[in-house]
Amino acid sequence: MRKKLYKWHSVGALFAMLPLLIISLTGSILVFKVELDTLLMPDKMQVVSTSPNERLSLDVLMAKVKFAYPNYEIGSWEIFDDKSRTDTAYLIKHNTTDWSKLYLNQYNGELLSAPVGTSDDLTDWLLDLHYKLLLETNGMFLGAIVSLLLLFLGISGVILYRKFWINFFTLRFKLARRIFFSDLHKMIGISSAPVILILAFTGAYWNISLVIHEVSEHIVEEPYLIDKPLYNQALSIQQLLDSNKDTIKDFEATYLLMPFEPAMDIMFYGKVNSSNPLNSNYSSTITYDKNSGKMTHSEDVRLASAVHVTVDSFRKLHFGHFGGLTSKIIWCVLGLSPLILAFTGLYLYLYKNRNRKLLTVSRFQKPIKQLS
């Protein structure tokens, strides 16, 4: 049984090696996505110091975007009020399924960029590479398979090398290179296993969910091509935003999702004061009817089911954002472990195969010598 498990562990690692290297490298970089964006695009990401202290109304901000880009509809909106980071509006071009994004100063209404593709900025391109390997729906499907393989590799590695804990801190430098690489492979694999298992499980969940969504929304059914607003223009989005705290105590909206398909309503995602460090900034939701503005549904994470709380925690668990800079650094470093595991594992695999071939040749040559 152990030999079969080792064989499947090796085969799975070889099959997934290249995409795993890409996913692990980009994932470690993306742990600091916001910090990198701020460093690379400070004029778009940061609120200028001379800005007013109060946000402008969402109605005013949305009107400015619509006036500047009349051939687009607003699909969603990232909301910030920390006097530091700018808002981001996500737009859909009329009669297409093309999404774009633009940055704007929510305190003075200045548009800080033109609409650009959601993968045009460096870190957004890396995010697309991380999730889809730049292959769109096929990439999401491949990413789901690779994540499941990574999950299998993590579990099988723990089973195969479970006794390595006895000599966990032992690296036999002075012995043969094969032994050193074997020790290093086991040490890195076992020490990074908890993080790798979390990354693999959450990544597989998201990729599979996205594949199901893409298949059901864009393959089984024709995609809806928006060419006008799908909500009552007389509604004040700002008034809906202000009424959120009447529905959920201390609710702070972080994301607005506008209806871009006929069946959708207006939804706010947000965060609340909670003792659970894994609750994300999008853990609670409030939905309003797009025609009447009446609140139709709310979900307070503090009162939600265990399933909702668990799935919501995947966001912080996957990116390591639950413990400040410390958890980010740990996730960044351990997220790179597949690079070392791939190198050491490949060396061990090639070494074992070479010895197996040499052994086969020697067994074949021995009877020939005896006959001569």
C-alpha positions in Angstrom: 0.0 0.0 0.0 2.8 2.4 0.9 4.6 1.7 -2.4 1.4 2.4 -4.4 0.8 5.6 -2.5 4.4 6.7 -3.1 4.0 6.0 -6.8 0.8 8.0 -7.1 2.4 10.8 -5.0 5.3 10.9 -7.5 3.1 10.7 -10.6 0.7 13.4 -9.3 3.6 15.7 -8.5 5.1 15.3 -12.0 1.8 15.9 -13.7 1.1 19.1 -11.7 4.6 20.4 -11.4 4.6 23.2 -14.0 1.2 24.7 -13.1 2.0 24.3 -9.4 5.2 26.3 -9.8 3.2 29.1 -11.5 0.4 29.0 -9.0 2.7 28.9 -5.9 5.0 31.7 -7.2 2.1 34.0 -8.2 0.2 33.2 -5.0 3.1 34.2 -2.8 3.4 37.5 -4.7 -0.4 38.2 -4.5 -0.4 37.9 -0.7 0.9 41.5 -0.9 -1.3 42.6 -3.9 -2.6 45.8 -2.3 0.8 46.8 -1.1 2.3 46.2 -4.6 -0.5 48.1 -6.3 0.0 51.0 -4.0 3.7 50.9 -4.7 3.3 50.6 -8.5 0.3 52.9 -8.9 0.3 55.4 -6.1 -1.5 58.0 -8.2 -4.4 55.6 -8.7 -4.5 53.8 -5.4 -3.9 56.5 -2.8 -6.1 59.4 -1.8 -4.2 62.7 -2.0 -3.6 64.5 1.3 -5.6 67.6 0.1 -8.8 65.6 -0.3 -11.8 66.5 1.9 -12.6 64.3 4.9 -16.0 63.2 3.9 -17.0 60.9 1.0 -19.1 62.2 -1.7 -22.5 60.6 -2.2 -22.4 57.4 -4.2 -25.1 58.9 -6.4 -22.7 61.8 -7.3 -19.8 59.4 -7.9 -21.8 57.0 -10.0 -23.2 59.9 -12.1 -19.7 61.2 -12.7 -18.6 57.8 -14.0 -21.7 57.4 -16.2 -21.3 60.9 -17.6 -17.7 60.3 -18.5 -18.4 56.8 -20.0 -22.0 56.6 -21.3 -21.4 53.4 -23.2 -20.7 51.5 -20.0 -22.9 50.3 -17.1 -21.6 50.0 -13.5 -21.5 46.4 -12.5 -19.9 46.7 -9.1 -18.1 49.1 -6.8 -15.4 48.8 -4.2 -16.1 51.1 -1.3 -13.4 52.5 1.0 -13.5 55.2 3.7 -10.1 55.0 5.3 -8.8 58.3 4.0 -6.1 56.3 2.3 -7.3 54.0 -0.5 -9.3 55.1 -3.5 -12.6 53.5 -4.7 -12.7 51.2 -7.7 -15.6 51.1 -10.1 -16.1 48.0 -12.3 -17.8 48.7 -15.6 -19.4 46.6 -18.3 -19.3 47.8 -21.9 -22.7 47.9 -23.6 -23.7 44.9 -25.6 -20.6 42.9 -24.5 -19.4 40.8 -21.6 -16.2 42.8 -21.3 -15.5 44.1 -17.8 -13.2 47.1 -17.0 -12.1 48.9 -13.9 -11.3 52.5 -13.1 -10.0 54.2 -10.0 -11.5 57.4 -8.6 -11.1 59.6 -5.5 -14.2 59.2 -3.5 -13.7 62.4 -1.6 -13.4 64.9 -4.5 -14.9 62.8 -7.3 -11.8 62.9 -9.5 -11.5 60.1 -12.0 -8.0 58.8 -11.7 -7.9 56.5 -14.7 -9.7 55.5 -17.8 -11.4 52.1 -17.9 -8.8 49.3 -18.3 -9.3 45.6 -18.6 -9.5 43.6 -15.3 -6.2 41.9 -16.2 -4.3 44.9 -17.5 -2.5 46.0 -14.3 0.4 43.8 -13.3 -1.0 42.3 -10.2 -4.4 41.7 -11.9 -2.6 39.9 -14.7 -0.8 37.8 -12.0 -4.2 37.1 -10.4 -5.5 35.9 -13.8 -2.4 33.7 -14.2 -2.8 32.4 -10.7 -6.5 31.4 -11.0 -6.9 30.7 -14.7 -3.4 30.3 -16.1 -4.4 32.8 -18.7 -6.7 30.2 -20.2 -10.2 31.6 -19.2 -12.7 28.8 -18.4 -10.3 26.1 -19.4 -7.8 27.6 -17.0 -10.3 27.6 -14.2 -11.0 23.9 -14.8 -7.3 23.1 -15.0 -6.7 25.1 -11.8 -9.4 23.1 -10.0 -7.6 19.8 -11.0 -4.2 21.2 -10.0 -5.7 22.3 -6.6 -7.1 18.9 -6.0 -3.8 17.3 -6.9 -2.0 19.6 -4.5 -4.5 18.6 -1.8 -3.8 14.9 -2.6 0.0 15.6 -2.5 -0.3 17.3 0.8 -2.3 14.5 2.4 -0.3 11.7 0.9 3.0 13.4 1.8 1.9 13.6 5.5 1.0 9.9 5.4 4.2 8.8 3.7 6.5 10.9 5.9 4.5 11.0 9.1 7.4 9.5 11.1 9.7 12.2 9.9 8.6 14.3 13.0 11.0 12.1 15.1 14.0 13.6 13.3 12.3 16.8 12.1 15.3 19.1 12.6 17.8 16.7 11.1 19.4 17.5 7.8 22.3 15.2 7.0 24.5 17.6 5.1 27.6 15.4 5.1 26.0 12.3 3.6 25.1 11.8 -0.1 23.2 14.5 -2.0 20.3 12.1 -2.4 19.9 11.8 1.4 20.2 15.5 2.0 17.6 16.2 -0.7 15.4 13.5 0.8 15.6 15.1 4.2 15.0 18.6 2.8 12.0 17.4 0.8 10.4 15.8 3.9 11.2 18.7 6.2 9.8 21.4 3.8 6.8 19.2 3.0 5.8 18.4 6.5 6.4 22.0 7.9 4.4 23.6 5.1 1.7 20.9 4.9 -0.9 22.8 7.1 -0.7 25.9 4.9 -0.5 24.0 1.6 -3.6 21.9 2.6 -5.5 25.2 3.4 -4.4 26.8 0.1 -5.2 23.7 -1.9 -8.7 23.2 -0.4 -9.8 26.8 -0.6 -8.3 27.2 -4.1 -10.1 24.0 -5.3 -13.4 25.2 -3.8 -13.2 28.6 -5.6 -12.1 27.1 -9.0 -14.8 24.5 -9.0 -17.4 27.1 -8.0 -16.2 29.4 -10.8 -16.3 26.5 -13.3 -19.9 25.6 -12.3 -20.9 29.3 -12.6 -19.3 29.7 -16.0 -20.8 26.6 -17.4 -24.3 27.3 -16.1 -24.3 31.1 -16.9 -22.3 31.3 -20.1 -22.5 27.9 -21.8 -25.8 26.4 -20.8 -27.5 29.8 -21.2 -26.6 32.7 -23.5 -24.9 35.5 -21.6 -27.0 38.6 -21.1 -25.6 41.7 -22.9 -26.5 44.8 -20.9 -27.2 48.1 -22.8 -29.0 50.1 -20.2 -29.5 50.4 -16.4 -31.5 47.5 -14.9 -32.7 49.3 -11.8 -35.0 52.2 -11.0 -33.1 55.4 -11.8 -35.1 57.3 -9.2 -33.6 55.2 -6.4 -30.8 56.8 -4.4 -28.0 54.3 -3.9 -26.6 56.5 -1.2 -29.8 56.3 0.7 -29.7 52.5 0.5 -26.1 52.7 1.7 -27.1 54.9 4.7 -30.0 52.6 5.6 -27.7 49.5 5.9 -27.0 50.1 9.6 -30.7 50.1 10.3 -30.8 46.5 9.1 -27.5 45.2 10.5 -25.9 46.8 13.5 -22.4 48.4 12.8 -22.5 47.2 9.2 -19.8 48.8 7.1 -20.3 48.4 3.3 -17.2 47.4 1.4 -18.6 46.3 -1.9 -21.7 47.2 -4.0 -23.0 44.8 -6.6 -25.4 46.3 -9.1 -27.8 44.3 -11.3 -26.2 43.5 -14.6 -28.6 40.7 -15.4 -32.4 40.8 -15.3 -32.7 38.5 -12.3 -30.3 40.4 -10.1 -31.0 43.0 -7.4 -28.9 45.6 -5.6 -26.6 44.0 -3.0 -24.2 45.4 -0.5 -21.4 43.3 1.0 -19.7 44.5 4.2 -18.0 43.8 7.4 -19.2 43.9 11.0 -17.6 44.0 14.5 -16.9 40.3 15.2 -14.7 38.3 17.5 -13.9 35.9 14.7 -10.6 37.0 13.0 -11.5 34.9 9.9 -14.6 36.9 9.1 -13.9 38.6 5.8 -14.7 42.2 4.7 -17.5 40.7 2.6 -19.0 38.4 5.3 -22.4 40.1 5.7 -24.8 41.1 2.9 -27.9 43.3 2.5 -30.1 43.0 -0.7 -32.6 45.6 -2.0 -35.2 45.3 -4.6 -33.9 47.1 -7.7 -37.3 48.6 -8.5 -38.7 49.6 -5.2 -35.6 49.9 -3.0 -37.2 47.7 -0.4 -34.8 45.5 1.7 -35.5 41.9 0.7 -32.8 39.9 2.4 -29.9 40.3 4.9 -27.2 38.0 6.2 -25.3 38.9 9.4 -22.3 36.7 9.7 -22.6 36.8 13.5 -25.9 35.0 13.2 -25.2 33.0 10.1 -25.0 29.2 9.7 -21.7 27.3 10.2 -21.5 26.7 6.5 -21.7 30.4 5.6 -19.1 31.3 8.3 -16.8 28.5 7.1 -17.0 29.4 3.4 -16.5 33.1 4.2 -13.4 32.3 6.1 -11.8 30.8 3.0 -10.9 34.3 1.7 -8.7 35.3 4.7 -7.3 31.7 5.0 -6.3 31.6 1.3 -4.5 34.9 1.3 -3.3 34.9 4.9 -4.9 38.2 5.8 -6.2 37.1 9.2 -3.1 37.9 11.3 -1.7 41.1 9.9 1.8 41.3 8.5 2.9 38.2 10.4 0.4 35.8 8.8 1.0 37.4 5.4 4.8 36.7 5.6 4.2 33.1 6.8 1.8 32.5 3.9 4.1 34.2 1.4 7.1 32.1 2.5 5.4 28.7 2.9 3.4 29.3 -0.3 6.7 29.1 -2.1 7.4 25.6 -0.7 6.2 23.8 -3.8 9.2 25.4 -5.7 11.6 23.6 -3.4 9.5 20.4 -3.2 9.3 20.3 -7.0 13.1 20.6 -7.4 14.0 18.1 -4.6 11.2 15.7 -5.6 12.2 15.7 -9.3 15.8 15.0 -8.3 14.8 12.1 -6.1 12.5 10.7 -8.9 15.2 10.9 -11.5 17.8 9.4 -9.2 15.5 6.5 -8.4 14.6 5.9 -12.0 18.3 6.0 -13.0 19.2 3.4 -10.4 16.3 1.2 -11.5 17.5 1.3 -15.1 21.1 0.5 -14.0 19.9 -2.4 -11.9 17.9 -3.7 -14.9 20.8 -3.5 -17.2 23.2 -5.2 -14.8 20.7 -8.1 -14.3 20.4 -8.5 -18.1 24.2 -8.4 -18.7 25.0 -11.0 -15.9 23.6 -14.1 -17.7 25.3 -13.0 -21.0 28.7 -12.9 -19.3 28.0 -16.3 -17.8 27.2 -17.7 -21.2 30.4 -16.3 -22.7 
